[in-house]
């Protein structure tokens, strides 16, 4: 199973964002992960479409927008127009996310659905057959630099079983507290996309070297 590395710009130095993203791209990162927070669904505020538009001009990497917001549908069009390639919203903010899927695809983006650590994995099972990516949060969303929750491994394993049963082409992404060690635990449990923020952008050796370390560990490259 090929493991993709997705640096999360939440921990980047925004004074050097273009430079750091370029370094990640040259080092071999597979995509960029962009966390959007509204101060309601999570107790923090972060990036909007203008940041995505700036990143689109700075890199050829796919841009994955993770909408940690109460009303994601109102942001699909602005982020797609700014250059997003994938849009991921949270299952917790709706009774039925299926109306989102056609809209996201109409805008030319891949469809993702994220799940909070406190939400039963079964909550996303009815929708897996319609997804390109299922995102399993491995910390309580809202802030970078948190510690990987120990119960996450079993949740990843359970979600992998559901994906293999319902839609083997769906990617299983993990986000939160991911470093070389917790990433190995997540991959062993079935994850094939690792989102890493602090362990890449705040690595003492710099983001490019950190990306290369992830690639060497998980792809032997």
C-alpha positions as CSV (number, residue, x, y, z in Angstrom):
1,X,0.0,0.0,0.0
2,X,1.5,3.3,-1.1
3,X,1.6,5.9,1.7
4,X,1.1,9.6,0.7
5,X,2.6,12.4,2.7
6,X,0.5,15.5,3.1
7,X,2.2,18.4,5.0
8,X,-0.3,20.6,6.8
9,X,0.4,24.3,6.5
10,X,-1.3,25.0,9.8
11,X,2.2,24.8,11.4
12,X,4.1,26.6,8.6
13,X,5.9,29.9,9.0
14,X,3.4,32.2,7.2
15,X,6.2,34.8,6.6
16,X,7.9,32.1,4.5
17,X,4.9,30.1,3.4
18,X,5.7,30.0,-0.4
19,X,9.3,29.1,0.3
20,X,8.4,26.3,2.7
21,X,5.7,24.9,0.4
22,X,8.2,24.9,-2.5
23,X,10.7,23.0,-0.3
24,X,8.1,20.4,0.5
25,X,7.2,20.0,-3.1
26,X,10.8,19.5,-4.2
27,X,11.4,17.0,-1.3
28,X,8.6,14.8,-2.7
29,X,5.4,15.6,-0.7
30,X,2.3,14.3,-2.4
31,X,-0.2,17.0,-1.5
32,X,-0.8,20.0,0.8
33,X,-3.4,19.9,3.6
34,X,-5.1,23.2,4.5
35,X,-7.1,23.4,7.7
36,X,-10.0,25.8,7.7
37,X,-11.5,26.7,11.1
38,X,-14.5,28.9,11.8
39,X,-14.2,29.5,15.6
40,X,-17.5,27.6,16.1
41,X,-17.1,23.9,15.1
42,X,-13.6,24.2,16.6
43,X,-12.4,26.9,19.0
44,X,-9.9,28.5,16.6
45,X,-9.8,30.6,13.4
46,X,-7.6,29.9,10.4
47,X,-7.2,30.1,6.7
48,X,-9.6,31.3,4.0
49,X,-9.8,31.1,0.2
50,X,-7.2,33.8,-0.2
51,X,-4.5,31.5,1.3
52,X,-5.5,28.7,-1.1
53,X,-5.3,31.0,-4.0
54,X,-1.8,32.1,-3.0
55,X,-0.8,28.5,-2.5
56,X,-2.2,27.6,-5.9
57,X,0.1,30.1,-7.5
58,X,3.1,28.8,-5.5
59,X,2.9,25.0,-6.1
60,X,1.7,22.3,-8.5
61,X,0.9,20.0,-5.6
62,X,-2.8,19.0,-5.1
63,X,-4.5,21.2,-2.4
64,X,-6.7,19.5,0.1
65,X,-9.0,21.7,2.1
66,X,-10.2,20.4,5.4
67,X,-13.3,22.3,6.4
68,X,-13.6,22.3,10.2
69,X,-16.6,24.5,10.1
70,X,-20.3,24.4,11.0
71,X,-21.6,25.2,7.5
72,X,-19.2,23.8,5.0
73,X,-21.5,24.0,2.0
74,X,-21.2,27.8,1.9
75,X,-17.5,27.5,1.4
76,X,-17.3,24.8,-1.3
77,X,-17.5,27.2,-4.3
78,X,-15.0,29.9,-2.9
79,X,-12.4,27.2,-2.1
80,X,-12.9,25.4,-5.4
81,X,-12.6,28.7,-7.3
82,X,-9.4,29.4,-5.4
83,X,-7.8,26.2,-6.6
84,X,-8.7,23.5,-4.2
85,X,-8.5,19.9,-5.6
86,X,-10.2,18.2,-2.7
87,X,-12.8,19.3,-0.2
88,X,-13.3,17.5,3.1
89,X,-16.1,18.3,5.5
90,X,-17.1,16.9,8.8
91,X,-19.9,14.3,9.2
92,X,-20.8,15.8,12.6
93,X,-22.3,19.0,11.2
94,X,-25.1,17.4,9.1
95,X,-27.7,14.7,9.3
96,X,-26.9,13.6,5.8
97,X,-23.8,14.7,3.9
98,X,-24.8,13.2,0.6
99,X,-26.2,16.4,-0.9
100,X,-22.6,17.8,-0.6
101,X,-21.1,15.2,-2.8
102,X,-22.7,16.1,-6.1
103,X,-22.0,19.8,-5.5
104,X,-18.3,19.2,-4.7
105,X,-17.9,17.0,-7.8
106,X,-19.7,19.6,-9.9
107,X,-17.1,22.1,-8.8
108,X,-14.4,19.7,-10.0
109,X,-13.1,18.5,-6.7
110,X,-12.6,15.2,-4.9
111,X,-15.0,14.4,-2.1
112,X,-13.8,13.8,1.5
113,X,-15.5,13.2,4.8
114,X,-13.9,13.7,8.2
115,X,-14.8,12.2,11.5
116,X,-14.1,13.6,15.0
117,X,-12.3,11.3,17.5
118,X,-15.4,11.1,19.7
119,X,-17.8,10.1,16.8
120,X,-18.3,6.4,16.3
121,X,-16.7,5.1,13.1
122,X,-20.1,3.6,12.0
123,X,-21.3,7.2,11.4
124,X,-19.4,7.4,8.2
125,X,-20.0,3.9,6.9
126,X,-23.1,4.7,4.9
127,X,-21.1,7.2,2.8
128,X,-17.8,5.5,2.2
129,X,-18.9,4.2,-1.2
130,X,-19.2,7.8,-2.4
131,X,-15.9,9.1,-1.1
132,X,-12.4,9.6,-2.5
133,X,-11.0,10.1,1.0
134,X,-12.1,9.4,4.6
135,X,-10.3,11.4,7.2
136,X,-9.9,10.0,10.6
137,X,-9.0,12.7,13.1
138,X,-6.4,11.4,15.6
139,X,-6.6,14.5,17.9
140,X,-9.6,16.7,18.9
141,X,-9.5,19.1,15.9
142,X,-8.6,22.8,16.4
143,X,-4.9,23.1,17.1
144,X,-1.6,21.9,15.8
145,X,0.9,20.3,18.1
146,X,-1.4,17.9,20.0
147,X,-0.6,14.4,21.0
148,X,-1.9,11.4,19.0
149,X,-4.8,9.9,20.9
150,X,-4.0,6.3,21.9
151,X,-7.5,5.0,20.9
152,X,-7.0,6.1,17.4
153,X,-5.2,2.9,16.2
154,X,-8.3,0.8,16.8
155,X,-10.5,3.4,15.1
156,X,-8.2,3.4,12.0
157,X,-8.2,-0.3,11.9
158,X,-12.0,-0.4,12.1
159,X,-12.3,2.2,9.4
160,X,-9.9,0.3,7.1
161,X,-12.1,-2.8,7.4
162,X,-15.1,-0.8,6.4
163,X,-13.3,0.8,3.5
164,X,-12.0,-2.5,2.2
165,X,-15.6,-3.9,2.4
166,X,-17.4,-1.0,0.8
167,X,-15.0,1.0,-1.3
168,X,-11.4,-0.1,-1.5
169,X,-10.4,2.8,-3.7
170,X,-11.2,5.3,-0.9
171,X,-8.1,6.7,0.7
172,X,-7.9,6.5,4.5
173,X,-6.2,9.6,5.8
174,X,-5.1,10.4,9.4
175,X,-4.6,13.8,10.9
176,X,-3.4,14.8,14.3
177,X,-0.2,14.2,16.3
178,X,1.4,12.4,13.3
179,X,5.2,11.9,13.4
180,X,7.4,9.1,12.3
181,X,6.4,6.8,15.2
182,X,2.6,7.5,15.3
183,X,2.6,7.5,11.6
184,X,4.0,4.0,11.6
185,X,1.2,2.9,14.0
186,X,-1.4,4.5,11.8
187,X,0.0,2.9,8.6
188,X,0.1,-0.5,10.4
189,X,-3.6,-0.1,11.2
190,X,-4.5,0.7,7.6
191,X,-4.0,4.4,6.9
192,X,-2.5,5.4,3.6
193,X,-2.3,9.2,3.8
194,X,-0.4,10.9,6.6
195,X,-1.2,14.5,7.4
196,X,1.7,16.1,9.4
197,X,1.9,19.7,10.6
198,X,4.3,20.3,13.5
199,X,6.6,17.3,12.7
200,X,7.2,18.7,9.2
201,X,7.0,22.5,9.4
202,X,8.6,22.9,12.8
203,X,11.2,20.2,12.4
204,X,14.6,21.4,13.5
205,X,16.1,20.1,10.3
206,X,13.5,22.0,8.2
207,X,10.4,20.9,6.3
208,X,12.2,19.5,3.3
209,X,14.4,17.2,5.3
210,X,11.4,16.2,7.4
211,X,9.4,15.3,4.3
212,X,12.3,13.2,3.0
213,X,12.5,11.4,6.4
214,X,8.8,10.6,6.1
215,X,9.3,9.3,2.6
216,X,12.2,7.2,3.6
217,X,10.3,5.7,6.5
218,X,7.1,4.9,4.7
219,X,8.2,4.5,1.0
220,X,11.8,3.6,1.3
221,X,12.6,6.7,-0.9
